[in-house]
């Protein structure tokens, strides 16, 4: 399977036209960054994790994004409640197993979520994806100790077991499903220096999945847009701080010309 510049542009235009509501249960560190990224692209973000409202919010959203970055027991309960409602409504669930492999608590929570409510898309770095499959695989806190290509076999295993799309991000992004593998090679070397951009990739998967039920293409389009915006941001950035600002602006400015000139698969 391949993706094209025209298919990426079509989905970007659809997001901007429909402004899908993306319900995020995400971590404190990235809430602002991911909300601004979704807004800049054209989606409508909501960050809601309170137990009394998560089911109701999932009841009106176009996609549910679950990010385990700053776990606590009440948040885990909220994640399961929201995921149950999302499954009932048959809206896409995107799970980001942040830091899986760093502690048993994180790894167990991510695995239980995936086993109970099989997601449409799992998005993680190489170490996180491997930790979901392999006991003893570790991460450096929330940072990967493995390159994305080292996690391809684990991604295949998860895709087969849960009939989902697994997006492994790194220098090259791999979108793995039972249909095969898509590679996206866009991006910028400064992206790992900005906290929350991996989580932003997951949130963008939610926006694209909300408007495209082909979740392979949705994930691939999200990664292409992330990488292209990263390359645009890097053209004028002086360091991680200005890169972050330029990245949000680049998502807002993204147009057909950028996609055609920069997309690299």
Secondary structure as UniProt FT lines:
FT   HELIX           5..18
FT   STRAND          21..25
FT   TURN            28..30
FT   HELIX           31..41
FT   STRAND          44..47
FT   TURN            51..53
FT   HELIX           54..58
FT   TURN            59..60
FT   STRAND          63..67
FT   TURN            69..70
FT   HELIX           73..89
FT   STRAND          92..96
FT   TURN            98..99
FT   TURN            101..102
FT   HELIX           104..116
FT   STRAND          121..125
FT   HELIX           126..131
FT   TURN            132..133
FT   TURN            135..136
FT   TURN            141..142
FT   HELIX           148..151
FT   HELIX           152..162
FT   STRAND          165..169
FT   STRAND          173..177
FT   TURN            178..179
FT   STRAND          180..184
FT   TURN            189..190
FT   HELIX           191..193
FT   TURN            195..196
FT   HELIX           197..211
FT   HELIX           215..234
FT   TURN            235..236
FT   HELIX           240..253
FT   HELIX           256..262
//
